[in-house]
Amino acid sequence: MLDITINNLTKSYPGLDRPAIKDITFSVNKGELFGLIGPDGAGKTTLLRVLTTLLLPDEGVATVNDLDIIKDFKEIRKKVGYMPGKFSLYQDLTVLENLTFFATIFNTTIEENYDLIKEIYIQIEPFKDRRAGKLSGGMKQKLALCCALIHRPSVLFLDEPTTGVDVVSRKEFWEMLKRLKEQGITILVSTPYMDEASLCERIALIQDGEIMSIDTPDNITKQFPDKLFAIRSDDMSKLLKDLRHDTLIKSSYSFGDSIHITFIDVDELTISELQNKLNQLEHKSIEIEIISPTIEDCFIRLMNKTA
Amino acid sequence: MKDIVIKTDKLTKKFGDFIAANEITFEVYAGEIFGFLGANGAGKTTAIKMLCGLSIPSSGSATIAGFDIYKQTEEIKKNIGYMSQKFSLYEDLTVIENINFFGGIYGLSDKEIKYKSSQLIDQLGLSNESKKLVGSLPLGWKQKLAFSVAILHDPKIVFLDEPTGGVDPVTRRQFWDLIYEAADRGMSIFVTTHYMDEAEYCNRISMMVDGEMKACDTPANLKKQFGVGTMDEVFYEMARGAARGEN
């Protein structure tokens, strides 16, 4: 069963030379945790705003919960939860006042759906009388999630909920999402962090308004066409320069404590040939190992392919 | 001996009873890429504000580019560069207008600004874009321009506050190429990031927990110390124990 269907959606803004999103087509299954992975300016926010009926598309059709995003916008708004990238609650209302407000406009009460938000809300409950504007980043994020959930939506749209949040809070947030998914809520979440892709069931890699790939994270990394190697030496910045000029190498880029490379043509001999060349260039303690590509490796390859 | 560009001794900042930064002591060398990490609320922003001469410490001492953190804050500001993801350039000014503006702010002469701007535009390959509004440039170019403008006055040290947040993986790496080039020329780089793979690109990493600098070492030594394989795990191990959540 599908909860979101998107067909050939395009949206342009005046004055810009390319559409914000172009010919986007995919669907999200009921109860799925689907990730929209891409950098700033990729079109993630535009797509989420079109799906939440806040923006009209130029072309294309889409449904949420079998409801048309143009014709049935009023119905959709009752059924979806939306957490925008920019904090959009009332800064001069308290935590509790914000939550009560959102429950009331959706014709419900905090008590009625408390079980859904309980786990998240108890973390901010000690600050329930504090104004939302005075909360820290992580607390604001939790309150915004509670407000987006208080009417028990069937589909939840989250726009970069973990941007600017540290590693520990990011981990906690993804655990919250996993538990919401277990309650049967369909989740479409956007993020610029490639390492969060593996926490989704399926992902779309998006860049410059277009989708480069859609699949499970595992299948996307399996589709990486070349053998990928990680290489290290005692002088990493010289190593990168040397590799960039090497005729055996197809691609090379830094990746954490190593450099990832692919070869134009690879067998046992190529690797020892490279090792010899690097020895001659006075690199010490050279290590080369074959590794499995990450989503970020796939994203870089797809970007370079289209550039 | 390596030249020291930043030297702090028990640098402390209190807001009432709250100790935002507690007795921070460290050094940054010339040409070093120094990573400054910490969870939200750990005291990073407070520390950076003091180091940039924007906030007077409650106690402790420090010199930045040779200038005293209490008495010579104006000299400090002239001798550092600063760039953040949030505030970098004026989107509604052209490339050349931005360069002229910041050149003027840094007190460069008209002659210097003219020379610097043509050199910079050549280097970045922006000659066709020099009269375009910065807001219309692709993100990657904006980032590179912002960095080049932040170091227009050849500061001894440049502070980069999450310079690559939300930037695509290819542009992020091009940005680090610029950082390496600047460091090779002897400039010190003081950088904060939420990307732990970028922590690996730093010569040394410091880690703030609850207002204190809990670690300061090379990425390799930190990983060894915690017996883990990635900086991500180092960060997680250290930040997890923080008593002070986000206030």
Interface residues (C-beta under 8 A of the other chain):
Chain A: G38 P39 D40 G41 A42 S136 G137 G138 M139 E160 T163 G164 V165 D166 V167 V168 S169 K171 P192 M194 D195 Q207 S237 Y253 S254 F255 G256 D257 E296 F299 I300 M303 N304 A307
Chain B: G38 A39 N40 G41 P138 L139 E162 G165 G166 V167 D168 P169 V170 T171 R173 W176 Y180 D184 H194 M196 D197 E200 Y201 P219 A220 T230 M231 D232 F235 Y236 A239 R240 A242 G245 E246 N247
